[in-house]
Amino acid sequence: GAVVSQHPSWVICKSGTSVKIECRSLDFQATTMFWYRQFPKQSLMLMATSNEGSKATYEQGVEKDKFLINHASLTLSTLTVTSAHPEDSSFYICSARDLGARAFFGQGTRLTVV
Amino acid sequence: GESVGLHLPTLSVQEGDNSIINCAYSNSASDYFIWYKQESGKGPQFIIDIRSNMDKRQGQRVTVLLNKTVKHLSLQIAATQPGDSAVYFCAETVSGTYKYIFGTGTRLKVLA
């Protein structure tokens, strides 16, 4: 299947700083990528849909100024957590869809804000 | 968000037995369904999918059953192995919306 690479796999940052997470589709072009957040022992919660060349669509309750999404190319989307706080600590996962509508997921990024 | 999870239910099975993991989906308009396996600290891994024009699909050691009347999806794993231990999620989507909605998940524990 198609490969989606997410980087970094884990990051620790200080409160008030910003962190950027990258999501790349390695062997296919993805016009649409998705960002999820997952708390321990819970399901994936869709945060936003990232469209190449246009603004992201955020789910209700997700602060767009807090979670900046950029989809500059057909193979790269980035999520920046701005002014991070401990409550932003979570597992962030991206996915990308191929033409067959199947979604492939990155390996996730564990963010810890101290 | 679309899916707010609860604490995960757990299914414990003996190695070699068959496992059945159930999922109730929410949108009667959903027409594509997927099962994912998630190991600790990793992203979801595709297992098997099914479209709404089918009620059964088989893969290697796995079978997905779809009952649209009661909006129910199940994943059957034959001859469960220790490597099958993980959390399993179902996901639903409506073709063209490009949005997956995930179920709450089930933790599968395989007992030796």
Interface residues (C-beta under 8 A of the other chain):
Chain A: G1 V4 Q6 T32 F34 R37 F39 K41 Q42 S43 L44 M45 L46 M47 T49 E59 Q60 G61 V62 F91 I93 S95 R97 A101 R102 A103 F104 F105 G106 Q107 G108 R110
Chain B: G1 E2 S3 V4 G5 L6 H7 L8 Y32 I34 Y36 G41 K42 G43 P44 Q45 F46 D49 F89 A91 T93 S95 Y98 K99 Y100 I101 F102 G103 T104 G105
